[in-house]
Amino acid sequence: MKVLLVEDNEMNRDMLSRRLARNGYEVIMAVDGEQAVTMASSVSPDIILMDMSLPVIDGWEATRRVKADPATKAIPVIALTAHAMAEDEKKARDAGCDDFDTKPVDIQRLIGKMKALTGGV
């Protein structure tokens, strides 16, 4: 499964990408929301893991743009954020995220959500 990991924090990006790769995922990375929108259409990932606090375009706007594009709207998006309040999850879902997970990431919980959204791939 090809995963587009959108994360601006280098340490978080490195840690999560290595953990996903060890679990058999192909990980492509973007460091800001604008790059995420571009890469969603150019690399056709199976799923997008979207940090919400991003430079250039935040994760909420990047998700809205991905979901507004007919070529990428079917790609599942999981919001990844340190903000764990109920209103944060609502805001992410309102932007078009298919699921929501909090940081620090529990890799097995995240993989379970990824499998649920992609048919267990």
N, C-alpha and C positions, 0 to 999 in steps of 0.2 A: 504494500500500500504506500502510495506517495503522499507525504504529509508536508503541507506548507506551514512552517513554524514562523509566526510573525512576533518577534520579540526584540526590543531595542536594547535591553540589558545584556551585555556580552556574557556575563557569568551565568545568568538564567538560560540564555540561548545555548551556551556550550553544554551545560549540565543536562538540560532537557533533550537536546538533540542527541547526545551520547546515549542517554537512557532509552530513547525511542529506537535508535539504531541497534542497540543491543537486543531489543525485542523484535527485530526484523523489519523495521520500517525504513523506507527511503525518505530522508529528510532534506527538504529544500528550505532555505531560510531567507526571510526578508527582515529588514531592520526598521522599517517605518510603514505607515499606512499606505502611502502612495505606491511604494514598491510592492506591497502586498496586493493591491488592486491590479497592478500591471502583471505581476507573476501569476495571479489566479487565472488569467486568461492565457498567458504564454506557456505555463508548465502543466496546466490542467491537473491539479492535485486531486486526490480522492477525498481529502478533508483539509480544513484550515484550522489551525490553532491560533487564535487571535488575541494577543495582548490588547487591553483596552487603552492603556496609557502609552500612546506612541507619539513620536514627533512627526512633523509634516502634516499628516492627517491622522486623527485619533482612530482607535479601533472601532468605535461606534460608526463613524462616518465611512471608514473603509468597508465595514460590513454592509452598510446600506448600499454602497456602490457595487460591491460584489453581487449582492442580491438583486439589484436593479438591472444588471446586465443579463440578457437572455442566455449568453454563452456560459455564464458562471453561476447563475442563480440556484442551480441544483446542488452545488458543492456545499456539503454541511460545514458549518462554522461553529466551533466551540470557543466561547469567550474564556480567556484566562486572565484573572485579575486578583489583586490582593484585596480588593474591596469586596467584602463578603456580606454586605447588608442586602436585605430582600429587595430594596429599591434598585440596587446595582444589578441584580439578576433581571429584574423587570426591564430596566433600561437596555440591557444587552439583548434581551429577547425582543423588545420593541424595535431594536435596530436590525433585527433579522437573524440573530444568533440562534442556532438550533439547540444548543445546550450551553451550560455555564459551569465553570470549575474554578476553584480558588487556589491561590498560591499561599504557601508552598504547595507544589503539585504532588499529589499522591499518584505515582505512576500507574499502579494497577487500577485505581479508580478511573483515571483518565483513559487508559486503554479500554476499559469496559465501556465507557461512554463512546469512544471512537468506534468500537465494534458495533455498538447498538445503532449508530447512525449510518454505518456503511455496510450493514448486512453481515457483520462478523468477519470481514476480510482481515 
